[in-house]
């Protein structure tokens, strides 16, 4: 797998764990969990964007 996908999966998983802890115990941790999930999903969704843009320019 590409590094963006691995980082995306890792950040999403870490964010999900933090969000689960936040829901169960410490609600202020959602400030950290939700952005990690969003960034992780963005990395997975836009994984090959730069190669596509480079190919169109050439």
C-alpha positions as CSV (number, residue, x, y, z in Angstrom):
1,X,0.0,0.0,0.0
2,X,1.0,3.6,-0.5
3,X,2.2,5.6,2.4
4,X,-0.8,8.0,2.2
5,X,-3.1,5.1,2.7
6,X,-1.2,3.7,5.6
7,X,-1.0,7.1,7.3
8,X,-4.7,7.6,6.6
9,X,-5.6,4.2,8.1
10,X,-3.4,4.9,11.1
11,X,-4.7,8.4,11.8
12,X,-8.3,7.2,11.4
13,X,-7.8,4.4,13.8
14,X,-6.0,6.6,16.4
15,X,-8.8,9.2,16.0
16,X,-11.5,6.5,16.5
17,X,-9.8,5.2,19.7
18,X,-9.5,8.7,21.1
19,X,-13.1,9.5,20.1
20,X,-14.3,6.3,21.8
21,X,-12.5,7.2,25.0
22,X,-13.9,10.7,24.7
23,X,-17.5,9.5,24.4
24,X,-17.0,7.1,27.4
25,X,-14.9,9.1,29.8
26,X,-13.4,12.5,28.8
27,X,-15.5,14.5,26.4
28,X,-12.9,17.2,25.8
29,X,-10.8,14.6,23.9
30,X,-13.2,15.0,21.0
31,X,-11.2,18.1,20.1
32,X,-8.3,15.8,19.2
33,X,-10.1,12.7,17.9
34,X,-12.4,14.2,15.3
35,X,-9.7,16.1,13.4
36,X,-7.5,13.0,13.3
37,X,-10.4,11.1,11.8
38,X,-11.0,13.8,9.2
39,X,-7.4,14.1,8.2
40,X,-7.0,10.3,8.0
41,X,-10.1,10.0,5.7
42,X,-8.9,12.9,3.6
43,X,-5.6,11.1,3.0
44,X,-7.4,8.0,1.9
45,X,-9.8,9.8,-0.4
46,X,-7.2,12.0,-2.1
47,X,-4.4,9.4,-2.2
48,X,-3.4,9.6,-5.9
49,X,-4.3,13.2,-6.6
50,X,-0.8,14.6,-7.3
51,X,0.0,11.9,-9.9
52,X,-3.2,12.7,-11.8
53,X,-2.5,16.4,-11.8
54,X,1.1,15.8,-13.0
55,X,-0.1,13.6,-15.8
56,X,-2.6,16.2,-17.0
57,X,0.1,18.9,-17.1
58,X,2.5,16.9,-19.2
